[in-house]
Amino acid sequence: TVLSRLPVERVAFTTYRSAHWHYIDCLVAKGVLCGHLRIPFHEPSTGAVHPGKVALFATHAQAGNASYPGIRVIRRKQLQQLARFVQEEAGEGILPAIICGDLNLNGMDGDLADRDSSEYTEMMSILNGDADASAKPVRVFRFRDLVKEANDHRHPVTVDAVTAEGTPREPLLI
C-alpha cells in the first residue's frame, strides 16, 4: 500500500514469479507496487519550485532466514525482477526512483552492524545494475540505503535476533 498526500499520476504492479513453498509467501501475491507521484522540486539556488515526478516502489520480498535452503535464491530472483520493474517504470528519462518496504534480509554481517552481510551487498549490486553484465539497463541507478546512512553507516537491528549469550539484540523487536 502506498499512501500519499501528493497526486498519483500512474499506478503499476507486478507480482513476483518466485516464492518459497515452505512459507505462506507462496500463497499470496507478493510483488511490487509502483506509483508515479507528482512532486514539487525546489531549486536551492533560486528558491523556485518546479513540477516533477518520482517513481515510488513499495515491495515485500520473500520472508525467511537466509540460511534456510532456497530462501536466498528466491529473494535474489525477486530482487532481479524488482530491478527490471524499476527499469520499466523509471528507466527512461530522468524520473527519480525510491524503493521502500520490507526486503526481508539482514544487512548486518552477524552481530557486526558496521559490516554488510553478503546478501545485503548482493541486493545493492542487483538494484544498482552491477550484478548482471548480460542485461543492459536503460539507465543506471545508484540506490542509497538512507536508513543505514541515518545511523552513521551502521545497520540498525531489523531482525529479532539474539546474541550468543541469548540476550535480545533489540528487545522491541522480540
C-alpha positions in Angstrom: 0.0 0.0 0.0 1.2 3.5 -0.8 -0.5 6.4 1.0 0.3 9.8 -0.4 -0.8 13.4 0.0 0.8 14.0 -3.4 -1.2 13.4 -6.6 -0.6 9.9 -8.1 -0.4 10.0 -11.8 0.2 6.4 -12.6 0.0 3.1 -10.8 1.6 -0.2 -11.9 2.0 -3.6 -10.2 3.9 -6.7 -10.8 3.6 -10.0 -8.9 6.8 -11.9 -8.0 7.1 -15.0 -10.1 9.1 -16.9 -7.4 8.1 -17.8 -3.9 9.4 -20.4 -1.5 7.0 -23.3 -0.9 7.7 -23.7 2.8 6.4 -20.3 3.7 2.9 -18.7 3.4 4.5 -16.4 0.8 3.8 -19.0 -1.9 0.0 -18.5 -1.3 -0.1 -14.7 -1.6 0.5 -12.3 -4.5 3.7 -10.6 -3.2 5.2 -8.2 -5.6 6.0 -4.6 -6.3 3.6 -1.6 -6.4 4.8 1.5 -8.3 3.2 4.9 -8.0 4.3 7.8 -10.1 3.8 10.8 -7.8 3.6 14.4 -8.8 6.1 16.2 -6.5 7.4 19.8 -6.3 11.2 20.1 -6.7 12.8 23.1 -5.0 15.7 24.8 -6.7 18.2 25.5 -3.9 20.0 28.4 -5.7 16.9 30.4 -6.7 14.1 29.0 -4.4 12.0 28.3 -7.4 9.6 25.4 -7.4 9.4 23.1 -10.5 6.8 20.4 -11.0 8.3 17.0 -11.2 7.6 13.3 -10.7 9.1 10.5 -8.7 8.5 6.7 -9.0 7.9 5.2 -5.6 8.2 1.4 -5.4 6.7 -0.5 -2.4 7.6 -4.2 -2.0 7.5 -7.1 0.4 10.1 -9.7 -0.5 10.3 -13.4 0.4 10.3 -14.0 4.2 12.6 -16.4 6.0 16.1 -16.8 7.3 18.7 -16.8 4.5 20.2 -20.0 6.0 17.1 -21.9 5.2 17.6 -23.9 1.9 16.4 -21.9 -1.1 15.3 -18.7 0.6 18.2 -16.6 -0.6 17.8 -17.9 -4.2 14.1 -16.9 -4.2 14.9 -13.4 -2.7 17.6 -12.9 -5.4 15.1 -13.7 -8.1 12.6 -11.3 -6.6 15.3 -8.6 -6.4 16.2 -9.2 -10.0 12.5 -8.9 -11.0 12.3 -5.7 -8.9 15.3 -4.2 -10.7 13.8 -5.0 -14.1 10.5 -3.4 -13.0 12.3 -0.2 -11.8 13.9 0.0 -15.3 10.5 -0.4 -16.9 8.8 2.3 -14.8 11.6 4.8 -14.2 14.5 3.9 -16.5 13.5 6.2 -19.4 14.1 9.8 -18.8 15.1 11.4 -15.5 12.4 10.1 -13.2 13.9 9.6 -9.7 13.2 6.3 -8.0 12.6 5.3 -4.4 12.3 1.7 -3.2 10.7 1.1 0.2 9.1 -1.8 2.0 10.2 -5.0 3.6 13.0 -6.6 1.7 13.3 -9.3 4.4 17.1 -9.5 4.6 19.5 -8.7 7.3 22.0 -6.0 6.3 24.4 -6.9 9.2 27.1 -9.5 8.9 26.3 -11.5 12.0 26.5 -9.2 15.0 28.6 -6.7 13.2 26.4 -3.6 12.4 29.3 -1.9 10.7 29.9 -4.8 8.2 27.4 -5.5 5.3 26.1 -9.1 5.0 26.8 -10.8 1.7 23.1 -10.9 1.0 22.9 -7.1 1.5 25.9 -6.5 -0.8 24.3 -8.7 -3.4 21.0 -6.8 -3.1 22.6 -3.4 -3.6 24.6 -4.8 -6.6 21.4 -6.1 -8.2 19.4 -2.9 -7.6 22.3 -0.8 -9.0 22.7 -2.9 -12.1 26.1 -4.3 -11.3 25.1 -7.9 -10.9 24.0 -8.9 -14.4 26.6 -8.0 -17.1 24.4 -9.6 -19.8 21.5 -7.2 -19.3 22.0 -3.7 -20.5 19.9 -1.4 -18.2 18.1 1.5 -19.9 19.5 3.7 -17.1 22.0 3.0 -14.3 20.5 3.8 -10.8 22.7 4.3 -7.8 20.4 3.5 -4.9 21.4 4.5 -1.4 20.4 3.0 1.9 19.0 6.0 3.7 18.3 4.1 6.9 21.9 2.9 7.1 23.2 6.4 6.3 21.0 7.9 9.0 22.6 5.5 11.5 26.2 6.6 11.0 26.6 4.0 8.2 25.8 1.2 10.6 22.9 -1.2 10.0 20.2 -0.9 12.7 18.9 -4.2 14.1 15.9 -5.2 11.9 15.6 -8.9 12.8 14.5 -10.5 16.1 18.0 -12.0 16.7 19.7 -12.7 20.0 23.4 -12.5 21.0 25.5 -15.7 21.6 24.5 -15.3 25.3 20.8 -15.5 24.4 20.1 -11.8 25.1 17.8 -10.0 22.6 19.8 -7.6 20.5 16.7 -5.4 20.1 14.1 -6.1 22.8 11.4 -4.1 21.0 11.6 -6.5 18.0 11.4 -9.6 20.3 
